[in-house]
Amino acid sequence: MEQGTTKLQADKLIAQYKDEELEKATAFGEPAVFRERPEGEQLDVVGEALRLELDHANDIVTMYEDASITKGGDKILGEIIVYNIITEEMTVRGGGVLQGAQGDEATQPLERPRIIIQPKPSQPSTE
């Protein structure tokens, strides 16, 4: 589903319309994926979860169960993430599990939200 610069990819999607305008959409998947390019930005914000709820009227996306949101190399993990499309502000709640390294079946409890921030590339010296 595409609505402006917002895209949802899912195994199942339920959309609610009011007066022929999209009001809400609920997406289910393994995972369901939300993608948005903030105005004036070059990188997409990508959210993933087992269930996504898009409140189009209020520009809010709520991601449930094994939720993550990524922009560039930065990533936030939690059980529930509420993301404001306009302000790019979010609220993150912990829970769930953090998967082990690729090929590693081990998991560990994810009691708190996690954030991974990539360092900015170093600037070459002008001296």
C-alpha positions, 0 to 999 in steps of 0.5 A, a space after each residue: 500500500 502506498 499513500 504519498 511518501 508512506 509505504 506499507 508492505 505486509 502479508 495482510 492489510 486492513 484499511 479503513 476509509 472515511 469519506 473516501 480518505 484513508 483513515 487507518 491501516 493495520 498491517 500484519 507480516 513476518 515482518 510487516 514493513 513501514 517506509 517513509 522518506 521525511 521531507 528534505 531527507 535523503 534516507 528513508 525511515 524503515 519500521 518493522 514489526 509483526 503488526 503495524 498500525 498507521 493512523 493516517 489522520 494523525 500521522 502516527 505509526 505504532 509498531 507492535 511485537 519485535 519492533 524496530 525502526 532504522 534510519 541509515 545505520 541507526 536502529 532502535 529496537 523495542 516491543 512497541 514503538 510509536 513513531 510520529 511521521 511529521 516530527 520524527 519523535 518516537 516512544 519506545 517500550 521494551 520487552 521481547 527478545 534480541 536475536 543472536 548473531 547471524 546463524 546463531 540460534 541463541 536469543 536473549 531477553 530484551 528488557 529495555 529498548 535498545 538503540 544502535 547509533 553509528 558514528 559519523 564518518 571522520 572528516 579528513 584533516 585539512 592541515 
